[in-house]
Structures are given as C-alpha cells and as structure tokens.
Amino acid sequence: MIRKGLPGGSFKPLPEESIRMVHQTAMRVIEEVGFEVNSGTALELFKGAGARVDQEKRRVCLSQKKAMELIEMAPSEVRLCGQDEKNDIILGGSRVYTGTGGTALYVYHPDIGQKQLATLDDLKRIAKLVDGLDNIHLFLLPVYPSDLPFEQIDVNRFFAGLDNTTKHIMGGVYTPDGVKQVIRMAEIIAGSAERLRQRPLISIIACTISPLKIDSQYGDVLVSIAKSGIPVACPAEPLCGATSPVTLAGNLVIQTVDSLIGVILTQIVNPGTPVIFGSVATNTDLNSLKYLAGSVEMGLLNAAGAQMAQFYKLPFYATGGMTDSKVLDAQSGYESALTSLLCALAGANFIHDAAGLMEFALTVCYEKYVTDNEILGMVMRAVEGITVNDDTLAFDLIKQVGPGGNFVAAKHTRRFMRSEHYQPSLSDRESRDNWEAQGSKTTWRRAAEMVPQIIAEHNYSLPAAARQQVLSEITGIVD
C-alpha cells in the first residue's frame, strides 16, 4: 500500500502565539533591517515595486504591508507532475510527500567501506532505483557528476533524471544559460511550452544566502525562472550560531525572512508564479561550528518551518532524513528516522533529502536509499494515524469473539490486516534460527541485494521521438 499526500500536522512545536511572534519579528527584519541584493536586475525590480533601496549598500527594505501583499499573490498549492500521472503530487496545506536531495559529491560503497566521486552513471542508476521505491515520491537530483565539465552539468543532470524515472524531477542549476536549456528540454518532452506549464515535469531550486542576502547569480537565475512560469523552490540554509542566531527561534526568523525574500521576488517578476517556501535550516556542532545534517534540532527547525509555511499559506520544502554518520550504522538509522518523522508529523509538504544522504550531505549510498524507503514507509504510516470509526472499533466482532477467544480467522482481520499495518520490504522479522539459516544478513546487506534487482526492473527511458529531439536540439548532453 502506497501512502503519499496524507495530511500531517499532529506535531506542533510552535504554539499559535509563537507563530505570531516569529511572523512579527520576520516582518520587522524585512522592514527595518532589510536584505542585500547583488543582482542588478533583481535590485531594479524591488525598486520598481516600491521598496526602499540603498544603492550604495545594495540594501532593500519593504514595508510589512507590501511584503504581505506580495506573499499573498503566491499560490497556496503547487502541482508537480511526473511523466506518469500516478506520480503527480500537489504541495500545499499539510499534505506530506518525500523525496531525495543533494547535490552530493561522493557515493559510499559499504561492501568496500570506501567512497568514490559520483559520476553521471551514478545519477542515472539512482534515478532508476528511486523509480522503484514507492515511499520516495519525488526525484530531486542528488549528485554532482564529477566526470563532466561545468558547462555541461545542468543539462545532463536534468536529462539523466527525465530519461530514467517517471517521477517529478527537481534540481538546482548553476547558470542562467543552463536554466534556459533545461526548460527547453522539458518543453520538448512535455510536447510544448504550454503543456509544460500545464503539467510541469520539472521544478528548479534557487537559494537565497543566509543571512539576508540574494547573490548576483542566484538572483538572476530566480528572475529567469519566475519569468518562465516553471515552479521554483526558494530554500534558505541558516546555521545556528554561524549564519543565524544560536537560538532555534532566532534561526527560524532568519530562515523565514530568507525564504520569503525569494517568494516576494518571484511575485514581483511574475504574479502567481508557482513558488515553494523552503528550509534547509539546521544547527552547528558547538565545538567546531560545522554544519550538522542529522541533529534533532534540524528536525525541530524544519517542523516549525512547516507551521510557518501553513501560516503564510505557502507550499513548503523541508529538509530531513539525513545523517552525519559515515557508514550505514545505528546512527545513520536513528538520525534519518527522527528528522523525517518530525517534519512529516508537522505536515511538511515535501521533505527533501529524505533518502540516500549521509556524511553532512556530502555523500549518497545506494543501500541507504533502500533503507530510507523503509523508514519513510513507517513515517508515512505514522502520519496516517489511527482511524477510529464503528468499523475499526469492532465492537460487534469483540462481542462475537468474547472472553478468551481470538481474532485470527475473522473476516475483519483479513479485511484490515494489510491496510492497517505497514508491510516492510526490507526489515527482518524472522526468528533467529530462520535469520541465521538465511545467512545472518545485516540490514545493509539485504538492501544491497535489492538494489540491482530494483534497477533492472525499472529501466525507463523517454519516448524515442522526444528523446531524439532533445539530443539533436540541446547541446552538450552525454548519452
């Protein structure tokens, strides 16, 4: 049973009064402190929208009234489509979906205990693997192919995704020209520019820089994406004690402002642009101020971010499911599970990085994708909660069976057993004797056996005509 798009929201780390206080502080920052804009195009757009602009400092301030007017122009829901309609998702409200993330530089191989630089072939194989993992709903391009020159990265990453999975493809881009090429590629595959806007097969990430800064390149990229009408995610990555105050509340203010800056800019460029409010907020190691990916505070921050997104009625791109561990061990499991669970129960719409990532987001692992798929199945079961009605309360059955009886053979048991209880595909529930007879395999070894099977069974490629047109029209693709 595939669970996706279920409503979360049972976990609320922020009381209503705290949400109001975070919002009010964020609005004061936008109006009184402002933010730095290093894109000349974006700076002029803010100025034209009525912002106070200090040209020398490139500092922009917006009134709270104007900021909220622009935020309210953004759609409350964003549809992200797959090439197969069964993979369509609608972000918004408290509906929960999960996906991959990156951009990792390495692939870890637990059989040899070593990591290697990621390649374009790794990206293709991971796309096929994720295509067969039902609890991972969206494919965010997870690795940086080290075997390609920089100018070919954008088109090849997106082509590798589109040519190897029918799930929606999201990813970052590195150049304005890359944005244009990627969008044109998607238009060819969709059938036309209009059909791509109706059914967006891709979405693009454009980050703001914490604290309170839009850099030149990402500013230009964000403007370009907004003009195109393609869905865009605007995440920010404030780090407690480094690029934000050390307190979680202070970090949440910076994250809220940084992401809202991106949302606001998209609506100035093109009112109604499908935009996703986003967070990669986390804390730092207090000994070294190093980025942490598996801390419980990251889970809390992103769960609170979900509440802020719901307050602004914006779709939300959250971060969870990672680990700081270097191997597939207990730490890898509990960190990944806890952060994903907190985000999901809070109603985060799209939990990115929820599968495959380890070692401070530097590394991915094939076997971890399979393990995380199992974790996410359990997470989504938790989001579903407990259904209470006359049928599930089962009074008539209890009365019929009576004291000392059992429910094993009841029709009620057969009817509910598979839908009511998560059915694992990886976890071991055998007796010790049976487990030993089957080779005493650890979790990662069982996952390792599943990886090639799943990849072999999900050998998708684009329709021949569209594929050929892309290869002939878009330069730089390595086939």
C-alpha positions in Angstrom: 0.0 0.0 0.0 1.5 3.3 -1.1 0.9 6.2 1.3 1.5 9.8 0.0 -0.1 13.1 0.3 -1.5 12.3 3.7 -2.3 15.3 6.0 0.2 15.8 8.8 0.0 18.5 11.4 -0.4 16.4 14.6 3.1 17.7 15.9 3.2 21.4 16.6 6.5 22.6 18.1 5.2 26.2 17.9 2.1 27.3 19.8 -0.1 29.8 17.9 1.4 32.7 19.9 4.9 31.7 19.0 4.0 31.5 15.3 2.6 35.1 15.6 5.8 36.3 17.3 8.1 34.7 14.7 6.0 36.3 11.9 6.0 39.7 13.5 9.8 39.6 14.0 10.4 38.4 10.4 8.3 41.4 9.2 10.3 43.8 11.3 13.5 42.4 9.8 12.2 42.9 6.2 11.0 46.4 7.0 13.7 47.7 9.4 16.8 45.7 8.7 16.3 44.8 5.0 18.4 42.5 2.9 21.3 42.7 0.4 20.5 42.2 -3.3 23.6 41.8 -5.5 21.7 41.1 -8.7 21.2 44.3 -10.6 18.1 43.0 -12.3 16.5 42.0 -9.0 17.5 45.3 -7.4 15.7 47.3 -10.0 12.6 45.0 -9.7 12.5 45.6 -5.9 12.9 49.3 -6.5 10.1 49.3 -9.1 7.8 47.5 -6.6 8.1 50.3 -4.1 10.9 49.1 -1.9 13.3 51.4 -0.2 16.7 50.9 -1.9 20.1 52.0 -0.7 22.0 51.7 -4.0 25.4 52.1 -2.3 24.9 49.2 0.1 22.5 47.4 -2.2 20.2 47.1 0.7 16.4 46.7 0.2 13.7 47.2 2.7 10.0 46.6 2.2 7.0 47.7 4.3 5.2 44.9 6.1 2.1 45.8 4.2 3.8 45.5 0.8 5.6 42.3 1.8 2.4 40.6 2.8 0.6 41.8 -0.4 3.3 40.1 -2.5 3.4 37.0 -0.4 -0.4 36.6 -0.8 -0.1 36.7 -4.6 1.7 33.3 -4.4 -0.4 30.2 -5.0 -1.2 28.2 -1.9 -0.8 25.0 -3.8 1.8 23.9 -6.4 1.3 20.9 -8.7 4.5 18.9 -9.6 3.9 16.4 -12.3 5.5 13.1 -13.3 5.7 11.7 -16.8 3.3 9.1 -15.4 0.3 10.8 -13.9 0.3 8.4 -10.9 3.4 10.2 -9.8 1.8 13.7 -9.7 1.8 15.5 -6.4 0.2 18.6 -5.0 2.2 20.6 -2.4 0.2 22.7 0.0 -1.8 22.6 3.2 -0.4 19.9 5.5 -0.1 17.1 2.8 3.2 15.2 3.1 5.4 13.9 0.4 9.1 12.8 0.5 12.0 12.9 -1.9 15.7 12.7 -2.5 18.1 15.6 -2.3 21.7 16.6 -2.9 24.0 17.7 -4.5 26.4 15.1 -3.1 29.9 14.8 -4.4 30.5 11.1 -3.4 29.0 7.7 -3.4 29.7 5.4 -0.5 30.1 1.7 -1.1 29.6 -0.3 2.2 31.0 -3.5 0.7 34.4 -2.0 0.5 34.0 0.7 3.1 35.0 3.5 0.8 33.5 6.4 -1.1 34.2 7.5 -4.7 33.4 10.6 -6.7 29.9 10.5 -8.1 29.5 10.2 -11.9 26.8 10.7 -14.4 26.2 7.0 -14.5 25.6 7.1 -10.7 22.9 9.7 -11.2 21.2 7.5 -13.9 21.3 4.4 -11.7 20.0 6.3 -8.7 17.1 7.6 -10.8 16.2 4.0 -11.8 16.5 2.9 -8.2 14.2 5.7 -6.9 11.7 5.0 -9.6 11.1 1.6 -7.9 11.0 2.9 -4.3 7.3 3.7 -3.7 7.8 5.6 -0.4 10.0 8.2 -2.2 7.6 10.4 -4.2 9.8 12.9 -6.0 13.3 12.7 -7.5 15.5 15.7 -6.6 18.7 15.3 -8.5 21.0 14.0 -5.7 24.6 14.0 -7.0 27.1 16.2 -8.9 28.6 14.2 -11.8 32.3 14.8 -11.4 33.1 13.3 -14.8 31.5 16.2 -16.7 32.8 19.8 -17.4 31.0 22.5 -15.5 29.2 23.9 -18.6 27.5 20.5 -19.2 26.3 19.9 -15.7 22.8 21.4 -15.8 21.5 19.8 -19.0 23.0 16.4 -18.2 21.7 16.2 -14.6 18.1 17.0 -15.7 18.3 14.7 -18.8 19.6 11.9 -16.6 16.5 12.3 -14.3 14.0 12.7 -17.1 15.4 9.8 -19.0 15.4 7.3 -16.1 12.4 7.9 -13.9 8.7 8.9 -14.4 8.7 10.7 -11.1 8.8 14.5 -11.0 12.3 16.0 -11.4 13.6 18.9 -9.2 17.1 20.3 -9.1 19.3 23.2 -8.8 21.0 24.9 -11.7 24.3 26.7 -12.0 24.0 29.2 -14.8 21.2 31.3 -16.5 22.0 29.6 -19.8 21.6 26.2 -18.0 18.1 27.3 -16.9 17.1 28.1 -20.5 18.4 24.8 -21.8 16.8 22.7 -19.0 13.4 24.4 -19.6 13.6 23.9 -23.3 14.4 20.3 -22.8 11.4 19.8 -20.6 9.2 21.6 -23.1 10.2 19.1 -25.8 9.4 16.2 -23.6 6.1 17.7 -22.4 5.1 18.4 -26.1 5.1 22.2 -26.0 5.8 25.2 -23.7 2.1 25.5 -22.9 1.8 21.8 -22.0 4.9 22.1 -19.7 3.2 25.0 -17.8 0.0 22.9 -17.5 1.9 19.8 -16.4 5.3 20.9 -15.0 7.6 17.8 -15.3 10.4 19.8 -13.7 10.9 22.4 -10.9 14.0 24.4 -10.1 15.7 25.4 -6.9 17.1 28.9 -6.4 18.6 29.6 -3.0 18.9 32.8 -1.1 22.1 33.1 1.0 21.8 33.3 4.8 21.7 35.7 6.4 19.5 38.2 4.4 21.3 38.1 1.0 20.5 37.4 -2.7 23.7 36.9 -4.6 24.2 38.0 -8.2 24.0 34.7 -9.9 21.1 33.2 -8.0 19.2 36.4 -8.2 19.4 36.4 -11.9 18.5 32.7 -12.1 15.5 33.3 -9.8 14.2 36.1 -12.0 14.7 33.9 -15.1 12.8 31.0 -13.6 9.9 33.2 -12.4 9.6 34.7 -15.9 9.3 31.2 -17.3 6.4 30.2 -15.0 8.2 27.0 -14.0 7.7 26.0 -10.3 10.6 27.3 -8.2 11.7 26.4 -4.7 13.3 29.2 -2.6 15.0 27.4 0.3 17.5 29.0 2.8 20.1 27.3 5.0 20.7 29.4 8.2 23.1 27.7 10.6 22.6 28.3 14.4 25.5 30.3 15.8 27.1 30.8 12.3 24.7 32.4 9.8 21.9 32.9 12.2 21.5 33.5 16.0 22.4 30.4 18.0 18.8 30.0 19.3 16.3 27.9 17.4 13.8 30.8 17.4 16.4 33.2 16.0 17.3 30.7 13.3 13.7 30.3 12.4 13.3 34.1 12.0 16.3 34.2 9.6 15.0 31.1 7.7 11.6 32.7 7.3 12.9 36.0 6.1 15.5 34.5 3.7 12.9 32.2 2.0 10.2 34.9 1.9 12.7 37.2 0.1 12.7 34.7 -2.7 8.9 34.3 -2.7 8.5 38.0 -2.8 10.9 38.5 -5.7 9.1 35.8 -7.8 5.8 37.6 -7.3 7.3 41.0 -8.3 8.6 39.3 -11.5 5.5 37.3 -12.4 2.5 37.4 -10.0 1.1 33.9 -9.5 4.5 32.2 -10.1 4.2 28.7 -8.5 6.8 29.1 -5.7 7.7 26.9 -2.8 8.8 28.4 0.6 11.7 26.3 1.8 14.1 25.5 4.6 17.4 23.7 5.0 17.9 25.2 8.4 20.0 23.4 11.0 22.3 23.9 13.8 26.1 23.6 14.1 28.5 21.5 16.1 29.2 23.8 19.1 32.8 22.6 19.1 33.7 23.5 15.5 30.6 25.4 14.2 30.5 22.7 11.5 27.2 22.0 9.6 25.1 19.2 11.0 22.7 17.1 9.0 21.3 14.6 11.4 20.6 16.6 14.6 17.2 16.5 16.3 17.3 20.4 16.2 17.3 20.2 12.4 14.1 18.2 12.7 12.6 20.7 15.1 13.5 23.7 12.9 12.0 22.2 9.8 8.9 21.1 11.6 8.5 24.7 12.8 9.2 25.8 9.3 6.2 23.8 8.2 4.0 25.7 10.7 5.3 29.0 9.3 4.5 27.9 5.7 1.0 26.9 6.8 0.6 30.4 8.4 1.6 32.1 5.1 -0.5 29.5 3.1 2.6 28.6 1.1 3.7 25.1 -0.1 6.8 24.0 2.0 10.1 22.4 1.0 11.5 20.9 4.2 14.7 19.1 5.0 15.0 15.8 6.9 16.2 12.2 6.7 20.0 12.8 6.6 22.7 11.6 8.9 26.1 12.7 9.9 27.3 9.1 10.1 30.0 8.0 7.6 28.7 4.4 7.4 25.4 2.5 7.5 25.1 2.0 11.2 22.6 2.7 14.1 23.4 6.5 14.0 22.5 6.5 10.3 19.2 4.9 11.0 18.1 6.9 14.1 19.1 10.3 12.8 17.4 9.8 9.4 14.2 8.4 11.0 13.9 11.1 13.7 14.3 14.2 11.4 11.9 12.8 8.7 9.3 11.8 11.3 9.3 15.3 13.0 8.9 17.0 9.6 6.2 14.6 8.4 4.1 14.8 11.6 4.3 18.6 11.4 2.8 18.5 7.9 5.8 19.5 5.9 4.7 19.2 2.2 7.9 18.0 0.6 10.6 16.5 2.8 13.7 16.7 0.6 17.0 14.9 1.4 14.8 12.2 3.0 16.6 9.4 1.2 20.1 8.4 0.4 22.2 11.1 2.0 24.9 10.8 4.7 28.1 12.4 5.9 26.9 16.0 6.2 25.1 15.7 2.8 28.5 15.1 1.1 27.8 11.5 0.2 25.0 9.2 -1.1 24.7 5.5 -0.8 22.6 3.1 -2.9 21.8 0.9 0.0 20.7 3.8 2.1 18.1 4.7 -0.5 16.5 1.3 0.1 16.8 1.6 3.9 15.3 5.1 3.9 12.5 3.9 1.7 11.6 1.5 4.5 11.9 4.3 7.1 9.7 6.6 5.1 7.1 3.9 4.7 6.9 3.8 8.5 7.0 7.6 8.7 4.0 7.8 6.4 2.1 5.2 8.4 2.7 7.4 11.4 1.3 10.4 9.5 -1.8 8.4 8.7 -2.5 8.0 12.4 -5.3 5.8 13.8 -8.7 5.7 12.1 -11.5 5.5 14.7 -15.0 4.6 13.5 -17.6 1.9 14.2 -15.8 -0.5 11.8 -12.4 -0.1 13.2 -13.6 -0.1 16.9 -15.0 -3.5 16.0 -17.5 -3.8 18.9 -19.7 -6.4 17.2 -16.6 -8.6 16.5 -15.4 -8.2 20.1 -18.9 -9.2 21.3 -18.9 -12.2 18.9 -15.4 -13.5 19.9 -15.9 -12.8 23.6 -13.6 -13.5 26.5 -10.7 -15.9 25.9 -11.3 -16.0 22.1 -9.0 -14.9 19.2 -9.4 -12.9 16.1 -7.1 -14.7 13.8 -9.7 -16.2 11.4 -12.1 -13.3 11.4 -13.1 -11.7 8.1 -12.4 -8.3 9.8 -8.8 -9.3 10.3 -8.3 -10.3 6.7 -10.0 -7.1 5.5 -7.8 -4.8 7.5 -4.5 -6.6 8.1 -2.7 -5.1 5.1 -4.1 -1.6 5.1 -4.0 -1.1 8.8 -0.4 -2.3 9.3 2.8 -1.2 7.4 4.2 -4.1 5.5 8.0 -3.9 5.4 10.0 -4.8 2.3 13.4 -4.7 4.0 13.1 -5.2 7.7 13.9 -8.6 9.2 11.1 -10.1 11.3 12.2 -13.8 11.2 13.1 -15.9 14.2 16.8 -16.0 15.0 17.0 -19.6 13.6 15.5 -18.6 10.3 17.6 -15.4 10.1 20.8 -17.5 10.7 19.7 -20.1 8.1 19.3 -17.3 5.6 22.8 -16.1 6.1 22.6 -13.8 9.2 22.4 -10.8 6.8 22.5 -7.3 8.2 20.1 -4.6 7.0 22.6 -3.1 4.5 23.4 -6.5 3.0 19.7 -7.2 2.4 19.4 -3.7 0.9 22.5 -4.4 -1.3 20.8 -7.5 -2.7 17.7 -5.4 -3.6 19.5 -2.6 -5.3 20.4 -4.3 -8.6 17.0 -6.1 -8.8 15.1 -2.8 -8.5 17.4 -1.0 -11.0 16.9 -3.9 -13.5 13.1 -3.8 -13.1 12.8 0.0 -13.6 14.6 0.6 -16.9 12.6 3.6 -18.0 13.7 5.8 -20.9 12.0 8.7 -22.7 9.8 8.1 -25.7 12.0 7.7 -28.7 10.8 10.7 -30.7 11.1 13.1 -27.8 14.5 11.6 -26.8 15.9 12.1 -30.2 14.6 15.7 -30.5 16.2 16.5 -27.2 19.6 15.0 -28.2 19.5 16.8 -31.6 18.4 20.2 -30.2 20.1 20.5 -26.8 23.8 20.8 -27.0 26.2 19.1 -24.5 24.2 16.1 -23.5 26.2 12.9 -22.9 24.1 9.9 -24.0 
